[in-house]
Structures are given as structure tokens and as C-alpha cells.
């Protein structure tokens, strides 16, 4: 489990920066809940992002197979939920087709990531996120083509995501010159990615709770 520059020994305090920066996800979780309180899916988005922070915190304090599983599971749950909304509301696919494509996507991610990892060893397990970045960029190209409102949020998410993946991939390559590594930067930037992605949906009123009609 010594996967990061910071972890050089057992013990829950071996990764202080990698652990504490998960507060960024908790802060984003609270911001979403406060900003969109009462709106459709706000509690779900807030909970999923909060769980990502908790799962990552547990993994960086108590690195075991179980906490690693929780870390990945919470991330996948957010991806699945977000993709379903995108497939159904942005690409205007039926709920059934949206669900099928959503469930198939992670399988494709893992397959392509393994291929990419074999070709570019520098990326390590960050290759998984490179595939997600490509998918997110395709979504951006679509919303740009369709001139969908709030597309600048998707562009911003892509930019921040690319930078965050770079810092994630760099972590194990600079341990000899930087004891703390760069994984903690990934946490901070990735929390902003999730925030901008959620903002995009609410900007388009895709998750807005319809106002009650006043009888005339």
C-alpha cells in the first residue's frame, strides 16, 4: 500500500497532506447542498461528493483492500450517476439506453486504461482518469456544437481535470526531490472538477425542481 510519496511507513498519520486535503470534497459537498438546497438531486450530489472525500480519507489514513475498494466505489457511483443524467438529458437518450450506456462506460474505461497503461507506463493507474478525461472532452465538444448553455463549465472542468491528472501521475516520479509528492494537489483540483460539473447541470436547469403551477 506504499503507493504515494508521503507514505513511507504504517500508521494513520503517514500521509498528512493526502489525508487532510480530502476536506476539499467535504467543503464542495456542503457548498452544493447550501447553494441548491431543495433542488432536484442536490442531496444526492452532495452526498456522493462527500462520500468520495470520506472514502479517500480512509484510504490515505488506513490503506487496506477494503478502504481502497470504498475509495474506488464512491468515485464510480458519482461517475455513473452523472453519466446517466448526461446521457438522458444532454444526449436526449431514453432512460433504458442511458442506463445501459452508463453501466457499460466503466468497463470501457478500465479496458482502455489498461491498454493505455501498457503503452505509457508513466501514467500508472492515472491512465483510468485519462480515459474519463477523453470522454468528458467528447461531451464538451457535443455541448459546444449544440451551443448548450453553461458549456464554459464543462470546458473549465476539462482544463482543471487535465491539470489534476498531471499532478496525480507525477506523484511517484518525484519522491526523491519532494517528500510530500503531488497527490494532494489532485484532491484539491478534482474537488473543483466535480463542483464545475454539477454547476453545469444546474446552469442548464437539468436538475432544477419544477416550480409548482398556480391554478388560474
N, C-alpha and C positions, 0 to 999 in steps of 0.2 A: 504493500500500500504506500510505499515511499515514491509517490508519483509526482510530487511537486518539490520545487526548490526549498520551500520553507520546512517541509517535513524531513527532519534528519533523525528523529527518534520517536519512540512511542509516547503516549501521553496526550491529553486533550488540548494542551496549550502549545503544541509544537507548530501549529500553523496560525499564529495570531492574526495576521492580515487577511489570510484566506478565509478565516472564520468570521471576523468582525465585519468584513465588507459585505457579508450577506444581509446586513441591516439595510442595504440599499433596496433589496427586494421587498422588505417589510415596509419601508418608507413609501415605495411606489404603490404597494398594496393599499396602504392607508389613504394615499392621495386619490387613488381611483375610487375608493369607497366613499370618500368625502365629496369628491367632485361630481360623481354620478350617482349619488345616493338616490335610491328609488327608481333608477333607470334599469331597463332590461339587461340582465347578465352582469350587472355591476358587482354583485356579491360573488358570482362565480369567478369573474376575472380577478377580483381582489383576493379571493381565497386561493386560487391556483398560483398566483404570483407569490403570495405569502408562503405557500407550501414549498415552492421552489427554493425560497430563501431558507426555510427550516430544513429541508432535505439536504441542501448544500452545506449548511452549517453543521449538521450532524455528521456528514461525510468528512468534513475537514477537521472535526474535533475527535470523532470516533470512527476512523476509516476501517470499515468492515464490509463484507459482501452485502450484508443487509442494508447498511446505510448507503452504500453505493447503488443498490437497487432502488431505494427510495429516491435518491437524487435523480436518477435517470427517469423513473416513473413519473414524478411530478412534472418534469420538463416535457415528457411525451404527452401527458394529459393536457397541458396548455397548448402544445402544437396541434393535437387532434381537435380540440375544441375550436381553436382559432381557424384551422383549415376548413372545418365544416361550415363555419359562418361565411368564410370567403367563397367557398365553392357554391354554397347555396345562394348567397346574397349578391356577390360581386360577379361571379360567372353565371348566375341565374340557372343553376342546375337543380334538378329535382332533389328532394331530401334523400331519396334512396341512392341516387347516383352520387350525390355529395358525400353520403356516409361511406359508400364503397371506396371512392377515391381517397377519402380521408384515411380510412383504415389501411389502404394499400401503400400510402405515401411513406410511412416509416420503414416499411420493408424495402422499398426502393432506396430510401436514404441510406440504410445500412449496407445494402448491396453495393451501391455506387461508391459509398465511403470506403469500403474495403478495397475496391478496385483502385481508388484514388490513393489510398494509403500505401498500397503496394508500389505505386508509381512515384509518389512523392513522400518519402519517409520523413521528411522534415515536419510534415503536418501532424503526424501521430494520430491520436484519436480526434483531433480537431477537424480531420477530414469529414467527419459526420456533419459538422456545422457548415463546412464549405458547401456541401450539397444543399443544405437548407437555405443558405445564402443565395445560391443559384435559383432555387425555387422562388424565394422571396423577390429576387430581381425580375423573374418572369412575371410575377404578379404585378410588380411595379410597371413593367412595360405595357401590360394589359390596361391598367388603370390610366396610364399616360395616354395610350391610344384612344381610350374611350372618354378621355378628359373627365374622369371621375373626380368629384370634389374631395379635397383633402389628400390628393396624391403626393403632395410635398412631404407628408408624414411618412409615407411608405419609402420615399427616396431617402429621407433622413434616417429612417430605421436601417436601410441598406448600408448607408455610409458608416453609421455607428457600429453596425454589426460586423462589417469588414474589418474595422479597426480593432474591435474587441477580439475577433478570431485571431488576428495577428498577435496580439498580446498573449492569448491563450497558447498559441503554437510556440511562441518564443520562450515560454517559461523554462522548460527543461534544457534549453540550449544556452542559457546564460548563468547557470547556477555558479559557475566558477568566478564570475565577476559581480554577481548580485545575489546575495544570500536569500533575499526575500522573493526573488523571482518576479513574475509579472502576472500570475494567475489572478491576483486580487483585482487587477485592473479590469479583467474580463467580467468579474462580478458587477462592478460599478457600471460599466458601459452596457452590459447586457440587460441590466435592470432598466436602463433608459430605452433600450431597443423595445422591450416589452411595453413600456409606457407609450411610446410613439405609435406602436402597432394598435394598441387599444384606442388611442386618440383618433386614429384614422377611422375606425368603425363608428365612433360616436360623432365624428365630424360629418359623416355621411348619413347620420341618423339611422344606421342599420341596427343599432341596439337601443334605440330610443323607445321608451314606453309610450304608446299612443295616448294622446290626450282624450279624456272622456268626452263624448259628444253631448252637447247640451240640447235637450229636446226643445223643439220650437212649436 
